[in-house]
Amino acid sequence: MESYTRYEKARIVGARALQISMGAPLLVNTTKTDPLEIALEEFERDVIPITVKRAA
C-alpha cells in the first residue's frame, strides 16, 4: 500500500463513500451498512481503485 497523507486518505475514503451511497457495487464482503465504514474497510484492505497524482 502506498503511503498517503491524512488529507489524501480523507479524500479517497470520502469519494468512495459517496460512490457507495449512490449505489456503486461493494469491493469487500461485509456486514456493515454505513457507506463511510464500508469505504474505510475497503481502504484498509487496499482494494479501492483510486490513485493519487502528486504535482512534481
LINHU-V565549 format. One record per backbone hydrogen bond with DSSP energy under -1.0 kcal/mol. NH is the residue of the N-H (numbers start at 1). CO is the residue of the C=O. If there is no record, write none. Layout:
nh:co
NH:CO
NH:CO
//
This chain:
nh:co
9:5
10:6
11:7
12:8
13:9
14:10
15:11
16:12
17:13
18:14
19:15
20:16
21:17
22:18
23:20
24:19
38:34
39:35
40:36
41:37
42:38
43:39
44:40
45:41
46:43
47:42
50:48
//
